């Protein structure tokens, strides 16, 4: 059981090594609709000189 837990933990840690983007990489433009029904895109926010922070928390 202990070996399985350790293996699972190591697999979770190694998943960040396969991340597609690195700090400083240029991302593709994509858009989304917010809770008010307004559509936004990354490039529109960049053009408006807005700060952009994306966070995808791991929910496991």
Secondary structure, 3 states (H helix, E strand, C coil): CHHHHHHHHHHHHHHHHHCCCCCCCCCCCCEEECCCCCEEEHHHHHHCCCCCCCCCCCCC
